[in-house]
């Protein structure tokens, strides 16, 4: 990794995104029962309920933070059989996308989780029927426990469709006394990060969680290592690759993954990051 390239990309990212003030709302910006307009459904409003307000931090959990090495873990099946878990866990700070499964995949994806994103759609997609099925609720809480006292990042103010799922998540954290640090981005964060990519040389149609996590990592980390970002159905050896390493069927239509992958390849060639698509050795980051 070339420090000069990393610094130049950090300067570029910081023009659009400042993790100290843009990562999450804080208690000094909102009050109990305040209504906040959804970004994608502006005629609808989120309500800052008691559970929600209780979990909102007084300041960004990443305020003033900086890390030497960071691992951003995507969810591609390229991780299956990679033995990258040890290397991922050796990073100073680990980002994980969309509350992906860890149990049963530790050897390939590790266990360390400092910053975990969760789109509200994860609940109806991965835990469909959780309202009626207590075993699914228990499974969800068990996954939340793996975050321990680290950060859970939920884009709660994007669309009204996830309102009940956000409220349920907040209720589970409070009810089970989970020590999670909640991060809820301001409503314009996604728009700012979309503008960042729109004004770059790369043109993903809609930045995915992975590209957003890379932007965040670029603002915080000296060395960025990407794992589990691979959009193709076969690797270069002809091996079939699952869309997700934990076996779920995915949907490629929401994001222009090949353009996103091209961006990561170019940044890898420029030594602004390391894109891992091969099995790992025991090298420590």
One Martini backbone bead per residue (centre of mass of N, CA, C, O) as a GRO file, in nm:
protein
  285
    1UNK     BB    1   0.096   0.036   0.023
    2UNK     BB    2   0.041   0.377  -0.059
    3UNK     BB    3   0.030   0.653   0.128
    4UNK     BB    4  -0.029   0.873  -0.087
    5UNK     BB    5  -0.289   0.742  -0.198
    6UNK     BB    6  -0.446   0.727   0.063
    7UNK     BB    7  -0.444   1.033   0.120
    8UNK     BB    8  -0.591   1.123  -0.140
    9UNK     BB    9  -0.853   0.960  -0.081
   10UNK     BB   10  -0.916   1.089   0.187
   11UNK     BB   11  -0.954   1.377   0.082
   12UNK     BB   12  -1.185   1.306  -0.107
   13UNK     BB   13  -1.384   1.190   0.102
   14UNK     BB   14  -1.387   1.444   0.305
   15UNK     BB   15  -1.562   1.622   0.112
   16UNK     BB   16  -1.832   1.427   0.183
   17UNK     BB   17  -1.706   1.285   0.458
   18UNK     BB   18  -1.752   1.297   0.823
   19UNK     BB   19  -1.730   1.085   1.088
   20UNK     BB   20  -1.775   1.281   1.330
   21UNK     BB   21  -2.071   1.404   1.197
   22UNK     BB   22  -2.203   1.173   0.977
   23UNK     BB   23  -2.247   0.886   1.102
   24UNK     BB   24  -2.432   1.020   1.343
   25UNK     BB   25  -2.654   1.083   1.546
   26UNK     BB   26  -2.736   1.280   1.837
   27UNK     BB   27  -2.875   1.388   2.137
   28UNK     BB   28  -2.832   1.702   2.042
   29UNK     BB   29  -3.024   1.671   1.765
   30UNK     BB   30  -3.249   1.533   1.939
   31UNK     BB   31  -3.581   1.426   2.042
   32UNK     BB   32  -3.835   1.310   2.187
   33UNK     BB   33  -4.065   1.239   1.928
   34UNK     BB   34  -3.928   1.304   1.686
   35UNK     BB   35  -3.946   1.397   1.346
   36UNK     BB   36  -3.811   1.217   1.055
   37UNK     BB   37  -3.734   1.233   0.739
   38UNK     BB   38  -3.737   1.047   0.470
   39UNK     BB   39  -3.542   1.023   0.196
   40UNK     BB   40  -3.721   0.825  -0.011
   41UNK     BB   41  -3.993   0.906   0.183
   42UNK     BB   42  -4.082   1.233   0.243
   43UNK     BB   43  -4.391   1.184   0.354
   44UNK     BB   44  -4.236   1.039   0.577
   45UNK     BB   45  -4.184   0.944   0.934
   46UNK     BB   46  -3.975   0.926   1.193
   47UNK     BB   47  -3.965   0.804   1.533
   48UNK     BB   48  -3.842   0.905   1.849
   49UNK     BB   49  -3.833   0.681   2.060
   50UNK     BB   50  -3.739   0.556   2.353
   51UNK     BB   51  -3.548   0.339   2.247
   52UNK     BB   52  -3.407   0.513   2.041
   53UNK     BB   53  -3.303   0.738   2.231
   54UNK     BB   54  -3.141   0.553   2.422
   55UNK     BB   55  -2.930   0.464   2.174
   56UNK     BB   56  -2.838   0.730   2.118
   57UNK     BB   57  -2.561   0.897   2.094
   58UNK     BB   58  -2.361   1.162   2.210
   59UNK     BB   59  -2.143   1.041   2.012
   60UNK     BB   60  -1.932   0.934   1.806
   61UNK     BB   61  -1.770   0.621   1.819
   62UNK     BB   62  -1.537   0.763   1.604
   63UNK     BB   63  -1.424   0.991   1.756
   64UNK     BB   64  -1.091   1.046   1.671
   65UNK     BB   65  -1.034   0.803   1.497
   66UNK     BB   66  -0.752   0.574   1.418
   67UNK     BB   67  -0.609   0.336   1.176
   68UNK     BB   68  -0.390   0.122   1.041
   69UNK     BB   69  -0.576  -0.146   1.010
   70UNK     BB   70  -0.826  -0.262   0.768
   71UNK     BB   71  -1.126  -0.462   0.738
   72UNK     BB   72  -1.339  -0.538   0.459
   73UNK     BB   73  -1.635  -0.741   0.469
   74UNK     BB   74  -1.779  -0.922   0.254
   75UNK     BB   75  -2.024  -1.178   0.097
   76UNK     BB   76  -1.875  -1.351  -0.085
   77UNK     BB   77  -1.800  -1.682  -0.196
   78UNK     BB   78  -1.485  -1.636  -0.212
   79UNK     BB   79  -1.451  -1.715   0.102
   80UNK     BB   80  -1.478  -2.000   0.049
   81UNK     BB   81  -1.188  -2.157   0.154
   82UNK     BB   82  -0.974  -1.911   0.232
   83UNK     BB   83  -0.856  -1.871   0.527
   84UNK     BB   84  -0.908  -1.546   0.637
   85UNK     BB   85  -0.974  -1.512   0.941
   86UNK     BB   86  -0.701  -1.446   1.074
   87UNK     BB   87  -0.635  -1.194   0.906
   88UNK     BB   88  -0.884  -1.029   0.970
   89UNK     BB   89  -0.842  -1.037   1.291
   90UNK     BB   90  -0.558  -0.867   1.269
   91UNK     BB   91  -0.699  -0.624   1.250
   92UNK     BB   92  -0.778  -0.327   1.406
   93UNK     BB   93  -1.034  -0.306   1.200
   94UNK     BB   94  -1.377  -0.432   1.145
   95UNK     BB   95  -1.585  -0.468   0.868
   96UNK     BB   96  -1.941  -0.538   0.827
   97UNK     BB   97  -2.206  -0.667   0.619
   98UNK     BB   98  -2.537  -0.717   0.685
   99UNK     BB   99  -2.531  -0.925   0.918
  100UNK     BB  100  -2.353  -1.152   0.868
  101UNK     BB  101  -2.263  -1.455   0.896
  102UNK     BB  102  -2.032  -1.645   1.122
  103UNK     BB  103  -2.128  -1.901   1.209
  104UNK     BB  104  -1.931  -2.157   1.049
  105UNK     BB  105  -1.705  -1.920   0.914
  106UNK     BB  106  -1.443  -1.843   1.075
  107UNK     BB  107  -1.203  -1.944   0.892
  108UNK     BB  108  -1.289  -1.731   0.654
  109UNK     BB  109  -1.408  -1.451   0.833
  110UNK     BB  110  -1.412  -1.459   1.122
  111UNK     BB  111  -1.507  -1.250   1.434
  112UNK     BB  112  -1.439  -0.970   1.409
  113UNK     BB  113  -1.644  -0.673   1.524
  114UNK     BB  114  -1.661  -0.317   1.495
  115UNK     BB  115  -1.842  -0.284   1.215
  116UNK     BB  116  -2.196  -0.317   1.162
  117UNK     BB  117  -2.421  -0.358   0.922
  118UNK     BB  118  -2.796  -0.279   0.887
  119UNK     BB  119  -3.038  -0.332   0.701
  120UNK     BB  120  -3.372  -0.348   0.752
  121UNK     BB  121  -3.412  -0.584   0.530
  122UNK     BB  122  -3.285  -0.823   0.685
  123UNK     BB  123  -3.525  -0.924   0.845
  124UNK     BB  124  -3.734  -1.009   0.612
  125UNK     BB  125  -3.511  -1.184   0.466
  126UNK     BB  126  -3.358  -1.361   0.709
  127UNK     BB  127  -3.636  -1.334   0.924
  128UNK     BB  128  -3.889  -1.449   0.817
  129UNK     BB  129  -4.144  -1.427   1.061
  130UNK     BB  130  -4.048  -1.301   1.342
  131UNK     BB  131  -4.319  -1.209   1.472
  132UNK     BB  132  -4.416  -1.530   1.514
  133UNK     BB  133  -4.112  -1.644   1.552
  134UNK     BB  134  -3.914  -1.711   1.822
  135UNK     BB  135  -3.664  -1.847   1.688
  136UNK     BB  136  -3.592  -1.602   1.509
  137UNK     BB  137  -3.550  -1.401   1.736
  138UNK     BB  138  -3.322  -1.560   1.873
  139UNK     BB  139  -3.133  -1.558   1.629
  140UNK     BB  140  -3.103  -1.252   1.613
  141UNK     BB  141  -2.991  -1.203   1.898
  142UNK     BB  142  -2.745  -1.387   1.865
  143UNK     BB  143  -2.617  -1.207   1.646
  144UNK     BB  144  -2.600  -0.945   1.810
  145UNK     BB  145  -2.405  -1.054   2.033
  146UNK     BB  146  -2.146  -1.064   1.841
  147UNK     BB  147  -2.093  -0.748   1.869
  148UNK     BB  148  -2.122  -0.658   2.145
  149UNK     BB  149  -1.949  -0.338   2.210
  150UNK     BB  150  -2.006  -0.250   1.929
  151UNK     BB  151  -2.097  -0.147   1.605
  152UNK     BB  152  -2.427  -0.049   1.486
  153UNK     BB  153  -2.534   0.019   1.149
  154UNK     BB  154  -2.837   0.210   1.076
  155UNK     BB  155  -3.038   0.306   0.801
  156UNK     BB  156  -3.330   0.453   0.927
  157UNK     BB  157  -3.380   0.723   0.708
  158UNK     BB  158  -3.466   0.621   0.412
  159UNK     BB  159  -3.726   0.422   0.468
  160UNK     BB  160  -4.043   0.323   0.574
  161UNK     BB  161  -4.020   0.007   0.533
  162UNK     BB  162  -3.818  -0.017   0.809
  163UNK     BB  163  -3.955   0.076   1.075
  164UNK     BB  164  -4.030  -0.191   1.231
  165UNK     BB  165  -3.739  -0.311   1.223
  166UNK     BB  166  -3.602  -0.093   1.388
  167UNK     BB  167  -3.779  -0.115   1.641
  168UNK     BB  168  -3.715  -0.410   1.699
  169UNK     BB  169  -3.412  -0.381   1.733
  170UNK     BB  170  -3.419  -0.182   1.966
  171UNK     BB  171  -3.583  -0.364   2.159
  172UNK     BB  172  -3.374  -0.596   2.176
  173UNK     BB  173  -3.140  -0.435   2.292
  174UNK     BB  174  -3.289  -0.344   2.548
  175UNK     BB  175  -3.418  -0.611   2.658
  176UNK     BB  176  -3.110  -0.763   2.646
  177UNK     BB  177  -2.875  -0.574   2.725
  178UNK     BB  178  -2.706  -0.469   2.493
  179UNK     BB  179  -2.373  -0.317   2.430
  180UNK     BB  180  -2.440  -0.166   2.189
  181UNK     BB  181  -2.339   0.063   1.937
  182UNK     BB  182  -2.524   0.302   1.794
  183UNK     BB  183  -2.568   0.385   1.437
  184UNK     BB  184  -2.730   0.683   1.286
  185UNK     BB  185  -2.762   0.826   1.007
  186UNK     BB  186  -2.802   1.079   0.841
  187UNK     BB  187  -3.018   1.133   0.579
  188UNK     BB  188  -2.769   1.250   0.377
  189UNK     BB  189  -2.543   1.036   0.353
  190UNK     BB  190  -2.614   0.871   0.101
  191UNK     BB  191  -2.610   1.112  -0.094
  192UNK     BB  192  -2.314   1.188  -0.047
  193UNK     BB  193  -2.194   0.910  -0.141
  194UNK     BB  194  -2.314   0.916  -0.420
  195UNK     BB  195  -2.166   1.175  -0.507
  196UNK     BB  196  -1.885   1.070  -0.478
  197UNK     BB  197  -1.913   0.852  -0.707
  198UNK     BB  198  -2.021   1.035  -0.934
  199UNK     BB  199  -1.740   1.220  -0.912
  200UNK     BB  200  -1.599   0.992  -1.019
  201UNK     BB  201  -1.459   0.752  -1.241
  202UNK     BB  202  -1.687   0.594  -1.116
  203UNK     BB  203  -2.027   0.419  -1.202
  204UNK     BB  204  -2.220   0.333  -0.991
  205UNK     BB  205  -2.554   0.332  -0.973
  206UNK     BB  206  -2.548   0.210  -0.663
  207UNK     BB  207  -2.420   0.222  -0.378
  208UNK     BB  208  -2.306   0.002  -0.172
  209UNK     BB  209  -2.213  -0.104   0.127
  210UNK     BB  210  -1.917  -0.148   0.038
  211UNK     BB  211  -1.857   0.140  -0.072
  212UNK     BB  212  -1.928   0.281   0.191
  213UNK     BB  213  -1.714   0.134   0.366
  214UNK     BB  214  -1.472   0.233   0.209
  215UNK     BB  215  -1.512   0.533   0.264
  216UNK     BB  216  -1.487   0.507   0.567
  217UNK     BB  217  -1.206   0.375   0.573
  218UNK     BB  218  -1.058   0.610   0.423
  219UNK     BB  219  -1.114   0.811   0.679
  220UNK     BB  220  -0.952   0.597   0.908
  221UNK     BB  221  -0.725   0.446   0.725
  222UNK     BB  222  -0.408   0.334   0.615
  223UNK     BB  223  -0.514   0.030   0.575
  224UNK     BB  224  -0.688  -0.151   0.310
  225UNK     BB  225  -0.884  -0.453   0.331
  226UNK     BB  226  -1.043  -0.666   0.094
  227UNK     BB  227  -1.322  -0.891   0.141
  228UNK     BB  228  -1.573  -1.037  -0.044
  229UNK     BB  229  -1.519  -0.905  -0.346
  230UNK     BB  230  -1.722  -1.081  -0.588
  231UNK     BB  231  -1.945  -1.093  -0.884
  232UNK     BB  232  -1.889  -1.384  -0.976
  233UNK     BB  233  -1.967  -1.730  -1.055
  234UNK     BB  234  -1.651  -1.749  -1.117
  235UNK     BB  235  -1.339  -1.824  -1.100
  236UNK     BB  236  -1.023  -1.852  -1.252
  237UNK     BB  237  -1.063  -2.185  -1.204
  238UNK     BB  238  -1.393  -2.249  -1.231
  239UNK     BB  239  -1.519  -2.198  -0.968
  240UNK     BB  240  -1.795  -2.192  -0.795
  241UNK     BB  241  -1.982  -1.899  -0.683
  242UNK     BB  242  -2.133  -1.763  -0.444
  243UNK     BB  243  -2.294  -1.485  -0.360
  244UNK     BB  244  -2.292  -1.605  -0.069
  245UNK     BB  245  -2.115  -1.765   0.178
  246UNK     BB  246  -2.405  -1.845   0.332
  247UNK     BB  247  -2.605  -1.938   0.065
  248UNK     BB  248  -2.768  -1.720  -0.043
  249UNK     BB  249  -2.979  -1.574  -0.251
  250UNK     BB  250  -2.931  -1.319  -0.474
  251UNK     BB  251  -2.922  -0.966  -0.599
  252UNK     BB  252  -2.785  -0.779  -0.877
  253UNK     BB  253  -2.977  -0.524  -0.953
  254UNK     BB  254  -2.911  -0.293  -0.737
  255UNK     BB  255  -2.610  -0.330  -0.836
  256UNK     BB  256  -2.300  -0.241  -0.997
  257UNK     BB  257  -2.068  -0.472  -0.942
  258UNK     BB  258  -1.859  -0.452  -1.175
  259UNK     BB  259  -1.791  -0.153  -1.131
  260UNK     BB  260  -1.708  -0.182  -0.841
  261UNK     BB  261  -1.481  -0.387  -0.893
  262UNK     BB  262  -1.317  -0.207  -1.079
  263UNK     BB  263  -1.255   0.005  -0.869
  264UNK     BB  264  -1.099  -0.186  -0.678
  265UNK     BB  265  -0.885  -0.269  -0.884
  266UNK     BB  266  -0.766   0.010  -0.936
  267UNK     BB  267  -0.697   0.071  -0.636
  268UNK     BB  268  -0.507  -0.169  -0.616
  269UNK     BB  269  -0.305  -0.083  -0.843
  270UNK     BB  270  -0.256   0.199  -0.675
  271UNK     BB  271  -0.227   0.124  -0.364
  272UNK     BB  272  -0.498   0.201  -0.181
  273UNK     BB  273  -0.545  -0.115  -0.176
  274UNK     BB  274  -0.648  -0.454  -0.081
  275UNK     BB  275  -0.753  -0.720  -0.295
  276UNK     BB  276  -0.904  -1.019  -0.189
  277UNK     BB  277  -0.920  -1.345  -0.400
  278UNK     BB  278  -0.743  -1.530  -0.231
  279UNK     BB  279  -0.605  -1.730  -0.044
  280UNK     BB  280  -0.482  -1.737   0.278
  281UNK     BB  281  -0.248  -1.677   0.502
  282UNK     BB  282  -0.062  -1.600   0.812
  283UNK     BB  283  -0.073  -1.313   0.766
  284UNK     BB  284  -0.027  -1.004   0.920
  285UNK     BB  285  -0.164  -0.674   0.921
   0.00000   0.00000   0.00000
